[in-house]
């Protein structure tokens, strides 16, 4: 067997491509995934979610929040996404309605309770109700009617009674097929 000779490769041609340094930006965790925003630091979280990441569950319902349709969980607490500029979110964890279900696709107990109680009218306010309900159940595992009535959500379809039943159903651990 002949000895193997080292092959000398010619140098690569000049391409003119120079890699950029990693851009400074705002790092945040959304639904368990890392993102870096390198644009306007004053962009509201709502527009980043909807227009950049295409997570459209969180809804626009006015420039100051208040109707509950734009709620997300920020480090576990329900907040208005329109009122949160990205500059304030560095290193924070955000969960949207899309992030409530488990990785295997199984629904959060409150999502299942909403289905069980038919608590979804037109659906516009539903993501906000789910986020507010998850936050409420974290703070108060067995909420009463007064606790639920204090949630900042508005529903023009009249689903509040069914929403109340769904939150209580999830609190009681009864979400799932009847």
C-alpha positions in Angstrom: 0.0 0.0 0.0 1.4 3.4 -1.0 1.8 6.0 1.7 -0.9 8.7 1.7 0.4 12.1 0.8 -1.1 15.3 2.4 -3.0 17.3 -0.2 -2.4 21.0 -0.1 -5.5 23.0 -0.9 -5.3 26.5 -2.5 -6.5 29.4 -0.3 -10.2 30.2 -0.7 -11.0 33.0 -3.1 -11.8 36.4 -1.6 -15.5 36.7 -1.2 -15.8 40.1 0.3 -18.2 38.7 2.9 -17.4 39.9 6.4 -19.5 38.4 9.2 -21.2 41.0 11.3 -20.8 41.1 15.1 -23.8 39.9 17.1 -26.1 42.9 17.3 -27.0 44.4 20.6 -30.6 43.9 21.4 -33.2 42.9 24.0 -33.1 39.3 24.9 -36.4 37.8 26.2 -38.0 34.4 26.5 -41.4 34.0 24.8 -43.3 30.7 25.3 -40.0 29.1 26.3 -38.0 30.2 23.3 -35.2 32.8 23.2 -35.7 35.9 21.1 -33.5 38.9 20.5 -35.2 42.1 19.4 -32.8 44.4 17.6 -35.2 47.1 16.5 -36.9 50.0 18.3 -36.7 49.4 22.0 -39.9 51.4 22.6 -41.9 49.0 20.4 -44.8 47.6 22.5 -44.7 43.9 23.2 -48.1 43.5 21.5 -46.8 44.6 18.1 -43.6 42.4 18.5 -45.8 39.4 19.2 -48.3 40.0 16.5 -46.2 41.6 13.7 -42.8 40.1 14.1 -43.4 36.7 15.7 -46.9 36.2 14.2 -48.3 35.1 17.6 -51.8 36.6 16.9 -53.7 35.2 19.9 -53.0 38.4 21.9 -55.4 41.0 20.6 -55.4 44.8 20.3 -58.2 46.4 22.1 -57.2 50.0 22.5 -54.0 52.0 23.0 -53.9 51.7 26.8 -55.0 48.1 27.4 -57.8 47.9 30.0 -60.2 45.5 28.2 -58.0 42.5 28.9 -57.8 41.3 25.3 -54.1 42.1 25.2 -53.0 40.3 28.4 -49.9 38.1 28.5 -48.1 36.6 31.5 -44.9 38.5 32.3 -42.8 36.5 34.7 -46.1 34.8 35.7 -48.2 37.9 36.2 -50.9 39.1 33.8 -50.0 42.4 32.2 -51.1 44.4 29.2 -48.9 43.7 26.2 -49.7 47.1 24.6 -48.4 48.9 27.8 -45.0 47.0 27.8 -42.2 48.5 25.7 -39.6 45.9 24.8 -37.0 48.0 26.5 -38.5 47.0 29.9 -38.5 43.3 29.1 -34.8 42.4 28.9 -34.3 39.0 30.5 -38.1 38.6 31.2 -40.2 35.5 30.5 -43.4 36.1 28.5 -46.2 33.5 28.0 -48.9 34.2 25.5 -52.1 32.2 25.0 -50.2 30.1 22.4 -47.8 29.1 25.2 -50.4 27.8 27.7 -50.7 24.4 26.1 -48.1 21.8 26.9 -45.4 20.9 24.3 -47.3 17.7 23.6 -50.3 19.7 22.6 -52.4 18.9 25.6 -54.4 21.9 26.7 -54.0 23.8 29.9 -56.8 22.8 32.4 -58.3 26.3 32.0 -58.3 26.0 28.2 -60.1 22.7 28.5 -62.6 24.1 31.0 -63.4 26.9 28.5 -64.3 24.2 26.0 -66.2 22.2 28.5 -68.3 25.2 29.6 -68.7 26.6 26.1 -67.2 29.9 27.3 -66.0 31.0 23.9 -68.4 33.5 22.2 -66.9 35.3 19.2 -63.5 34.4 20.6 -61.9 37.9 20.5 -61.6 38.2 24.3 -61.0 34.5 25.0 -57.1 34.7 25.0 -57.2 37.5 27.5 -59.7 35.7 29.7 -57.5 32.6 29.6 -54.4 34.6 30.6 -56.2 36.5 33.4 -57.8 33.2 34.6 -54.4 31.5 34.7 -53.0 34.4 36.7 -56.0 34.4 39.1 -55.7 30.6 39.7 -52.0 31.0 40.4 -52.7 33.7 43.0 -55.9 32.2 44.4 -56.4 28.5 43.6 -60.1 28.6 44.6 -61.5 32.0 43.5 -65.0 33.1 44.3 -67.4 35.1 42.1 -66.1 38.4 43.4 -62.5 37.4 42.5 -63.5 36.5 39.0 -65.6 39.7 38.6 -62.5 41.8 39.4 -60.7 40.5 36.3 -60.0 43.3 33.8 -61.6 41.5 30.9 -64.6 42.7 28.8 -66.8 40.4 26.8 -69.5 41.9 24.5 -70.9 38.5 23.7 -72.2 37.9 27.2 -70.0 34.9 28.0 -69.1 36.1 31.5 -71.4 33.6 33.3 -69.8 30.7 31.3 -66.3 32.1 31.9 -67.0 32.2 35.6 -68.1 28.5 35.5 -65.0 27.6 33.5 -62.6 29.2 35.9 -64.4 27.5 38.8 -64.3 24.2 36.9 -60.5 24.5 36.4 -60.0 25.4 40.0 -62.0 22.3 41.1 -59.8 20.1 38.8 -62.8 19.0 36.8 -61.7 20.2 33.4 -62.0 17.4 30.8 -64.7 15.3 29.2 -67.9 15.1 31.2 
